[in-house]
Amino acid sequence: MNRKGWLRMRRITQKKKIRMSFIPAMISIALIVVIVLIITRFNSIMQQRERIVAESKQLAAQEQSLKDRLYSVRLTGGAANDKEKVENIARGQLDMVYPGEIVFRISGE
C-alpha cells in the first residue's frame, strides 16, 4: 500500500473513532442531565415531606389542645353557662323576652 492509500485509511479510521466517541459522549451527557434532574426532584420531595411532617405535628398539638379545652368545658358544665350567657345578652342588650312575659321599665328621670 502506498503512502496516499495509507493516509486515506488512517483518516477513515479517525473519522470512525470520532463518530464512535461522539455517541458515548452524548449518552454520558444525557445520563448526567437525567441524574441532575432526579437529584433536584428528590431534594424537592424531601423538603415537601419535612414541611408536611412539621405541619402534621403542629396540627396534632393543636388538636390535643382543643380536646383538652373541650374536656375542661364539659367538666365545668360549660353548656349550662353558655345558655345563661345567651339569655342574659338577649334580655339585656336585645330586649327579648319569653312569650307571655311582661316587661316593666322604670325610668330614673
Secondary structure, DSSP 4 states (H G I P E B T S, - for coil): --HHHHHHHHHHHHHHHHHHHHHHHHHHHHHHHHHHHHHHHHHHHHHHHHHHHHHHHHHHHHHHHHHHHHHHHHHTTHHHHHHHHHHHHHHHTT----TT---------
